[in-house]
Amino acid sequence: MQCKDIPDRPILEFLVGLKGVWGNWFALRFENSVRHAMPKGTPDKLLLAKMRMMIRRKVVEGCCCGCRGDFVITEKGTDELLLPHQRAVVFDEAHFEVGPGTGKTL
């Protein structure tokens, strides 16, 4: 198993569900352990590597040095959970046409 085999979405959804409580990477007996969002039996090294990758992508904040982690979802992570039509759309005013061939711009 590799990091790419562990989907991001369940981890992000889990962190959102914690409602601001920091997630850790400890045993399943802790309600705020991100292990609940990982495949069963995920080794510590792989779990921390996955979280490190998500921190690097700035969808999660926290620490992967082996301490408790203090993982929280970022604004970018929350945006990744949104469906494409729910995301904020930014248009370049100079290039956005109201209708094809109308020549009208916003």
GIVEN-V187695 format. One record per residue. RES is the residue in one small letter. SS is DSSP state (@ for helix, = for strand, . for the rest). Layout:
res:RES ss:SS
res:RES ss:SS
This chain:
res:m ss:.
res:q ss:.
res:c ss:@
res:k ss:@
res:d ss:@
res:i ss:.
res:p ss:.
res:d ss:@
res:r ss:@
res:p ss:@
res:i ss:@
res:l ss:@
res:e ss:@
res:f ss:@
res:l ss:@
res:v ss:@
res:g ss:@
res:l ss:.
res:k ss:.
res:g ss:.
res:v ss:.
res:w ss:.
res:g ss:=
res:n ss:=
res:w ss:.
res:f ss:.
res:a ss:.
res:l ss:.
res:r ss:.
res:f ss:.
res:e ss:.
res:n ss:.
res:s ss:=
res:v ss:@
res:r ss:@
res:h ss:@
res:a ss:@
res:m ss:.
res:p ss:.
res:k ss:.
res:g ss:.
res:t ss:.
res:p ss:.
res:d ss:@
res:k ss:@
res:l ss:@
res:l ss:@
res:l ss:@
res:a ss:@
res:k ss:@
res:m ss:@
res:r ss:@
res:m ss:@
res:m ss:@
res:i ss:@
res:r ss:@
res:r ss:.
res:k ss:.
res:v ss:.
res:v ss:=
res:e ss:=
res:g ss:.
res:c ss:.
res:c ss:.
res:c ss:.
res:g ss:.
res:c ss:.
res:r ss:.
res:g ss:.
res:d ss:.
res:f ss:=
res:v ss:=
res:i ss:=
res:t ss:.
res:e ss:@
res:k ss:@
res:g ss:@
res:t ss:@
res:d ss:@
res:e ss:@
res:l ss:@
res:l ss:.
res:l ss:.
res:p ss:@
res:h ss:@
res:q ss:@
res:r ss:.
res:a ss:.
res:v ss:.
res:v ss:.
res:f ss:.
res:d ss:.
res:e ss:.
res:a ss:.
res:h ss:.
res:f ss:.
res:e ss:=
res:v ss:.
res:g ss:.
res:p ss:.
res:g ss:.
res:t ss:.
res:g ss:.
res:k ss:.
res:t ss:=
res:l ss:.
